[in-house]
Amino acid sequence: MAYSHRNLLEKIIEIQNIVLELKRKDGDLFLKNIFWEHIQPKYKICYRTFHTYLGINAKKELRELQSK
């Protein structure tokens, strides 16, 4: 679990950026391959959590959190 909501959002943004970069380099990569080769070994999250993280607009939420 994340230390705070801000740290969780930063972690989500980091994961989303990794996925975007890898998809940009090789568009034929499946999300499943990206998860098992790059995300799971480093972040130790499950596949379901990975998909949940991809569906969160973390940049917007982080901006709103910082503006408070």
C-alpha positions as CSV (number, residue, x, y, z in Angstrom):
1,M,0.0,0.0,0.0
2,A,1.2,3.5,-0.7
3,Y,2.4,5.9,2.0
4,S,0.0,8.6,1.0
5,H,-2.5,9.3,-1.8
6,R,0.1,11.6,-3.4
7,N,2.7,8.8,-3.5
8,L,0.2,6.4,-4.9
9,L,-0.7,8.8,-7.7
10,E,3.0,9.4,-8.5
11,K,3.5,5.6,-8.6
12,I,0.5,5.3,-11.0
13,I,1.9,8.0,-13.2
14,E,5.3,6.3,-13.3
15,I,3.7,3.0,-14.4
16,Q,1.5,4.7,-17.0
17,N,4.6,6.5,-18.4
18,I,6.5,3.1,-18.7
19,V,3.5,1.6,-20.6
20,L,3.2,4.6,-22.9
21,E,7.0,4.6,-23.7
22,L,7.0,0.8,-24.4
23,K,3.9,1.0,-26.6
24,R,5.4,4.0,-28.5
25,K,8.7,2.0,-29.1
26,D,6.9,-1.2,-30.1
27,G,3.2,-1.0,-30.8
28,D,2.8,-4.7,-31.1
29,L,3.5,-5.4,-27.4
30,F,0.6,-6.7,-25.4
31,L,-0.2,-5.2,-22.0
32,K,0.2,-8.7,-20.6
33,N,3.8,-8.8,-21.8
34,I,4.6,-5.3,-20.6
35,F,3.1,-6.2,-17.2
36,W,5.1,-9.5,-16.7
37,E,8.4,-8.2,-18.1
38,H,8.6,-4.7,-16.8
39,I,5.9,-3.8,-14.2
40,Q,5.5,-6.9,-12.0
41,P,9.2,-7.5,-11.2
42,K,9.7,-3.8,-10.1
43,Y,6.4,-2.9,-8.4
44,K,5.1,-6.3,-7.2
45,I,1.5,-5.6,-8.1
46,C,-1.1,-8.0,-9.5
47,Y,-2.4,-7.9,-13.1
48,R,-5.8,-6.6,-11.9
49,T,-4.2,-3.7,-10.0
50,F,-2.1,-2.9,-13.1
51,H,-5.3,-2.5,-15.2
52,T,-6.9,-0.4,-12.5
53,Y,-3.9,1.9,-12.5
54,L,-4.1,2.3,-16.3
55,G,-7.7,3.4,-15.9
56,I,-7.0,6.2,-13.4
57,N,-6.5,9.8,-14.6
58,A,-3.7,10.2,-12.0
59,K,-2.2,13.4,-13.5
60,K,-5.5,15.2,-13.1
61,E,-6.0,13.9,-9.5
62,L,-2.5,14.9,-8.5
63,R,-3.0,18.4,-9.9
64,E,-6.2,18.7,-7.9
65,L,-4.5,17.4,-4.8
66,Q,-1.6,19.9,-5.1
67,S,-4.0,22.8,-5.7
68,K,-5.7,22.2,-2.3
